[in-house]
Amino acid sequence: MKRFLTGIGLVSVAILALVLTACAPAVTNTPAPTQHASHTAKPQQAGSPSVRVPITCASLFTSGVSSTLVGVPVMTRADESTAPIELSTIAARQTGELHCLWGGTDTQDGGSVAQLAVDIAPDALAGFTSNLPTIESESPPTAQNTAGDKSEYRCDIEGDFGCSANMLVGSYWVTVYLGDLGVGTVSQTTANHNIQQALTTIASALKTATALPAWNPPGMLPGFCTQTGNLAKVQTAVGEPDFAASGIDTGPADAASYAQLTGTYTQCGWGSTDTSEKFTSVQLGFLKGGSWALPAMVGVQDPQLYMTPAYASISIPGADAAVASCSTGSNQCIVYLTIGKTLVNVELDDPGLSQVTTVLAALVTDIKAS
């Protein structure tokens, strides 16, 4: 109920108010400070990606254990600290994949003759699920579902031995290759046991592993590979009017190739059957955001290509930076160059650096216009 004051009460209140006003200090009316919304700085993305799989190669297998699995002495050749120097492995690092390699001393084009190779791709459940039927149809497995949430492996013994396996652990896609070309002393039972041991070890390590945050590649992916009229531009660049489009060997589906994502990675190629020409083949590969990888390539020899020298810096008109590994002896030239944030891989014949540079300059102009 509302309360009303009496006449006496009203007088008393008025007197009290006058007394308090006389005794109180003067008050200055200062405008209240303007309130601004609080802005929290957004974390900046790192300039280069890192492995998102929270385990290390050394925590999976020591050199001693991997040597036992392979059947000959091997040592660590690549781990989470190794800078990738191929377009496919650079793409894999951008998606946060872990690549481990234990290899022997003997090599050939393609890498070590004896090796244990492990690739682990995070956030790859969809890729594993969609590719597994093709994997198993092209290479019927020796055994299935022996480790992880789902798995398959195949071991072949034909004067040497080779085992390949794919496994799903949570959303991690794991691909393992184990083999020694020409060893001729490993039984089918031993090969099966060793690849099974590798899968069981990896599955145990990944069981409770949470992937680290993803890295988003900056920049744009050039549209040259899908652009109408690119054949004519390549013919002009190499000076060979008989060049035609050629197929690209994408390799079998596995955890590493899953990183070659549409919108981030693309390849295309052209060639001629006339081996008397200066240029018989041009292969292009593009990786959005991959420019971060180029500086670490200088002075490094690609272990997969032992017949070509270490990468050295070269100048290509129109490119921001470039490195090349060329050999007139093998007539092979492998070039990596950057255009903005994009990494471009060019593989072509090597009739001499000046001629290679002329072709590359023309291609860079065309790529920029795509």
Disulfide bonds with the S-S distance in Angstrom:
Cys57-Cys100 1.99
Cys155-Cys163 2.08
Cys225-Cys268 2.04
Cys326-Cys333 1.79
